[in-house]
Amino acid sequence: MPMNLRSRRSTSAGSAITANGFTLMELLIVIAIILILMLMAIPTIGSLKKKANETSAINSVQVINKAEIQFESSYPTNGYACSLQALGGDPAAGAPSATSAQIIQQDLASGYKSGYIFKIANCTKVTVNGQDRFTGYTVTAVPETVGKTGDRGYCSDQFGTIKQDPAGGTNCTQPLQ
């Protein structure tokens, strides 16, 4: 029966030893293959993260629109809220009010969530009996870093239609697809 040279080696005493494991070359080849696969996966992971941030931004704009409707019905003399802070608020600080309605979560009320910056701006108001009542608003969501945290900007108003800016800004003219 012939001896397998790869799996058996002889020692100086003449007895055979079985070699276990991999050679250094085999290990280096496996590590190189793993590194190549990781390098191919990294761009995919980055694009998935951007897509997840954009989906979160769209959902957050919808949440803000719904919160504005709830705010307007809870505080009809004020109309819509003209700041995210008015829609947010800490429940431990006391009862909800027109300056702290506690409708949206604190992370969204801060204006930063999932790589996007959110703002309520362009508030239109009328004055009724000396009281300002906001009758319109625009909510915007723009990436913190265009191309890294997201590619598109999103805008909506009191009518609830969400539009996008493919350049990542607030010039939202294209309908959301």
Helices and strands as residue ranges (DSSP letters): E 8-10, E 16-18, H 24-74, H 84-87, G 91-93, H 106-109, E 112-113, E 116-128, E 131-143, E 153-157, E 163-165, E 174-175
